[in-house]
Amino acid sequence: MAVSMLELFRTLASFSPARIDLRGAPWEAYCDWAIGQGLAPLAAYNLEYRLGGAGSPEWARHRLLSLYQGSANDNVMKLVNLKRAIDDLEGRKIVLVGATSFAESLYPHIAFRPVIDVRLAVPASDVDPLATWLRRAEFKPLEGGADPSGASKVLSDTRTTIFLHGALVADPAEHEAILARTLPMKAFGASARRLDLEDALLLHVQLMARAGFDVPMLEFIDLRELVLGAPSMGGVYARPFDVAAVARRARAWKLERGLWCALSVVERLWPETAAAAATLKPELSFPVREVLERLVVRPLAEVGRTEGFRGEDALRSLLAGD
């Protein structure tokens, strides 16, 4: 029996894929979809180095492998440029948010997680000084660079876009508390930091929700690894969650419905996450769960979906509070 799209996705999105015969899998549909979802580098590595091709057509392997090489080169360029830009700064807190942190802390190889753009969080008073400092590395304000995810400034050197956040959440005191909980990320310099585990989970979900969950499937792999405790890495995120802290912050940030949706999608895509996700899911009423399941979770968990997820307006209403 031919492998389904879901089975193909789960196999090639795994960090430890099981041996499987992939002859007859829906390769044309998968390749087009996976490339758009940021999944090609990890899929290429699994096919070439973990599964020995697994019966996949040569054209598919070549197409995916070219993106693996491109992702590795692009990530190295962006992250080295970022390091050079902030390495000399001391006595500051520059927090690497999302992909710039996850590529190194969640993924066994830096090429697996394409870094599309760079998100940095700083104290509100440091947004303008850091933007000025980054001019030394040719980063300048981007014309029309508004960010629906709430960045205070958007900069670009024509190759990399940097989103500077001076307010990760609405409450300035809570933003400062998030920064106070951050952890050193010494590879990027004395001032570089990463989010603590609970904040990394919640803020990742918040950024997804602000985008109406119209995000690449790659971002759900980020969540999978956070929920499971980064089992392939054994680093700073390989510890149990403070479940009470997650619940408290999700309530304070009005993120309970967004968190429930994101964890429900992860659970549907990877059943092995069910137990871990259950401990982190907020308690919602049955009618709310039913609406979110129908309008958000089921469409997002549809592997191979080619239409953009048009849930932004509905989510803004549904996530406005209990």
C-alpha positions in Angstrom: 0.0 0.0 0.0 1.4 3.4 -1.0 2.6 5.8 1.7 0.1 8.6 2.4 1.0 12.3 2.4 0.8 12.4 6.2 3.1 9.3 6.6 5.6 10.9 4.2 5.5 14.2 6.1 5.9 12.5 9.5 8.8 10.4 8.2 10.8 13.2 6.6 10.1 15.7 9.4 11.5 13.3 12.0 14.9 13.7 13.6 15.1 9.9 13.8 13.0 8.5 10.9 12.0 4.9 10.9 13.0 2.8 7.9 10.2 2.8 5.4 9.6 2.1 1.7 8.6 5.4 0.1 8.1 4.0 -3.4 4.7 5.2 -4.7 4.5 8.1 -2.2 2.9 11.4 -3.6 6.3 12.9 -4.4 5.2 15.7 -6.8 2.6 17.0 -4.3 4.9 16.6 -1.4 7.9 18.4 -2.9 6.0 21.4 -4.0 4.3 21.7 -0.6 7.4 20.9 1.5 9.5 23.5 -0.2 6.9 26.2 0.5 6.7 25.1 4.2 10.4 25.2 4.9 10.7 21.4 5.2 12.9 20.6 2.3 16.4 20.7 4.1 15.4 18.3 6.8 13.6 16.0 4.3 16.6 16.0 2.0 19.0 15.0 4.8 16.7 12.2 6.0 16.4 10.8 2.4 20.1 11.0 1.7 21.8 10.1 5.0 19.2 8.3 7.1 17.0 6.4 4.7 19.4 5.7 1.8 16.8 7.1 -0.7 14.0 4.7 0.6 12.8 4.2 -3.0 12.2 7.9 -3.7 12.6 9.1 -7.3 16.0 10.6 -8.1 14.5 13.9 -9.3 12.9 14.4 -5.9 16.1 13.7 -4.0 18.1 16.1 -6.2 15.5 18.9 -5.9 15.4 18.6 -2.1 19.1 18.2 -1.7 19.8 21.5 -3.6 17.7 23.2 -1.0 19.6 21.5 1.9 22.8 23.0 0.6 21.3 26.4 0.0 19.8 26.4 3.5 23.1 25.5 5.1 24.9 28.3 3.3 22.2 30.9 3.8 21.9 30.1 7.6 25.6 30.4 8.1 25.8 33.7 6.2 22.9 35.2 8.2 24.0 34.0 11.6 27.7 34.9 11.1 26.6 38.4 10.0 24.4 38.7 13.1 27.2 37.6 15.3 29.6 40.1 13.8 27.0 42.9 14.2 26.4 42.4 17.9 29.5 40.6 19.1 31.3 43.7 20.4 28.4 44.9 22.5 28.7 44.4 26.2 26.4 45.1 29.1 23.2 44.8 27.0 20.5 42.3 26.6 19.9 41.3 23.0 17.5 38.3 22.9 17.5 36.1 19.9 13.8 35.1 19.3 12.5 32.2 17.2 14.5 30.8 14.3 17.8 32.4 15.2 17.7 30.6 18.6 15.9 27.5 17.5 18.2 26.6 14.6 20.9 26.0 17.2 19.0 24.9 20.3 16.3 22.6 18.9 17.8 21.1 15.6 20.7 18.7 15.4 22.1 20.5 12.3 21.9 24.2 11.6 20.8 23.5 8.0 17.6 21.7 9.1 15.9 24.9 10.2 15.9 27.7 7.6 16.3 31.1 9.2 14.1 33.3 7.0 14.5 36.5 9.1 16.0 37.5 12.4 14.0 38.6 15.4 15.6 40.4 18.4 14.1 41.6 21.6 15.6 44.4 23.7 14.5 46.7 26.5 12.2 49.4 25.0 14.9 52.1 25.6 17.5 50.1 23.6 15.5 49.8 20.3 16.8 53.1 18.8 20.4 52.7 20.1 20.6 49.2 18.7 19.1 50.2 15.4 21.8 52.9 15.2 24.5 50.4 16.1 23.4 48.0 13.4 24.0 50.7 10.8 27.7 49.7 11.2 26.7 46.4 9.6 24.8 48.1 6.8 21.4 47.4 8.4 19.0 50.3 7.7 15.3 51.0 8.3 13.2 49.1 5.7 10.9 51.3 3.7 7.3 50.3 4.6 8.6 47.8 7.1 5.5 47.4 9.3 5.4 44.1 11.1 2.0 42.4 11.9 3.9 40.6 14.7 4.5 43.8 16.5 8.2 44.7 15.9 9.2 48.2 16.9 11.6 48.6 14.0 12.3 46.6 10.8 15.9 46.8 9.4 17.5 45.2 6.4 21.0 45.0 4.7 19.2 43.8 1.5 20.0 40.2 2.4 18.6 39.7 5.9 15.7 41.4 7.6 15.9 42.1 11.3 12.8 42.7 13.4 13.5 44.6 16.6 11.0 44.1 19.4 10.9 46.6 22.3 7.6 45.1 23.6 7.1 41.4 23.3 3.9 41.7 25.3 1.6 44.6 26.0 2.6 45.2 29.6 6.1 46.9 29.8 6.8 45.4 33.2 6.1 41.9 31.8 8.4 42.6 28.8 11.2 43.5 31.3 10.4 40.3 33.3 10.7 38.2 30.2 14.1 39.8 29.4 15.2 39.2 33.1 14.5 35.4 32.7 16.6 35.1 29.5 19.7 32.8 29.4 23.1 33.6 28.0 23.8 32.7 24.3 27.6 33.2 24.4 28.3 32.1 20.9 26.8 35.4 19.7 28.6 37.6 22.1 28.5 38.9 25.7 25.1 40.6 25.3 23.3 37.8 23.4 20.5 36.0 25.2 17.8 33.4 24.5 14.4 33.0 25.9 13.8 30.7 28.9 11.8 27.6 28.0 8.3 28.7 29.1 8.7 32.1 27.4 10.1 30.5 24.3 7.0 28.3 23.9 4.5 31.0 24.7 6.0 33.8 22.6 6.4 31.5 19.7 2.7 30.7 19.9 2.0 34.4 20.3 3.9 35.3 17.1 2.0 32.5 15.3 -1.3 33.8 16.5 -0.5 37.4 15.6 0.0 36.1 12.1 -3.4 34.4 12.2 -1.5 31.0 12.2 -0.8 31.6 8.5 2.7 30.2 9.1 4.9 27.5 7.5 4.6 24.0 8.9 8.2 24.4 10.0 7.1 26.5 12.9 5.0 23.5 14.2 8.2 21.4 14.2 9.7 24.1 16.4 6.8 23.6 18.8 7.1 19.8 18.7 10.7 20.0 19.8 9.9 22.6 22.6 7.0 20.4 23.8 9.1 17.3 23.9 12.1 19.0 25.6 14.5 19.1 22.6 15.3 15.4 23.0 17.9 15.5 20.1 19.9 18.2 21.7 20.0 17.9 25.5 20.7 21.6 26.0 19.0 24.5 27.7 15.5 23.4 26.6 15.9 19.8 27.7 14.1 20.2 31.0 10.5 19.8 32.3 8.2 22.8 31.9 7.0 24.8 34.9 3.4 24.0 34.0 2.0 26.5 36.5 4.1 29.3 35.0 2.9 28.4 31.5 -0.7 28.5 32.6 -0.3 31.8 34.6 1.5 33.6 31.7 -0.9 32.3 29.0 -3.8 33.7 31.1 -2.1 37.0 31.7 -1.1 37.4 28.0 -4.6 36.4 26.8 -3.0 33.5 24.9 -5.0 30.5 26.3 -7.0 29.9 23.1 -3.9 30.4 20.9 -1.9 28.0 23.0 -4.7 25.4 23.0 -4.9 25.6 19.2 -1.1 25.3 18.6 -0.7 22.4 21.0 -3.8 20.7 19.4 -2.2 21.0 15.9 1.1 19.5 17.2 -0.8 16.7 18.9 -2.7 15.8 15.7 0.5 15.9 13.5 2.6 13.9 16.0 0.6 11.7 18.3 3.8 11.0 20.4 3.5 14.5 21.7 0.0 13.9 23.2 1.0 13.3 26.8 3.4 16.3 27.0 0.9 18.6 25.2 -1.9 17.6 27.6 0.0 18.9 30.6 0.4 22.3 28.9 -3.1 22.8 27.4 -5.2 25.4 29.0 -8.7 24.4 30.2 -11.3 25.8 27.8 -15.1 25.2 27.8 -16.4 22.5 25.5 -18.2 25.0 23.1 -15.0 27.0 22.7 -12.9 23.9 22.0 -15.4 22.7 19.4 -15.2 26.0 17.5 -11.4 26.2 17.7 -11.1 22.6 16.6 -13.3 23.2 13.5 -12.1 26.6 12.5 -8.4 26.4 13.4 -7.0 23.1 14.4 -8.4 20.9 11.6 -7.4 23.2 8.7 -3.9 23.8 10.2 -3.2 20.1 10.7 -4.1 19.2 7.1 -0.8 18.1 5.6 -0.4 19.2 2.0 -2.8 22.1 2.2 -1.9 24.5 -0.6 -4.3 27.4 0.3 -3.1 29.9 2.8 -4.8 29.7 6.2 -7.3 32.5 6.3 -8.0 32.5 10.0 -6.6 35.8 11.1 -9.9 37.7 11.5 -11.6 34.8 13.2 -8.7 34.2 15.5 -8.5 37.9 16.5 -12.1 37.5 17.7 -11.7 34.1 19.2 -8.5 35.0 21.0 -9.8 38.2 22.5 -10.4 36.5 25.8 -12.6 33.9 27.5 
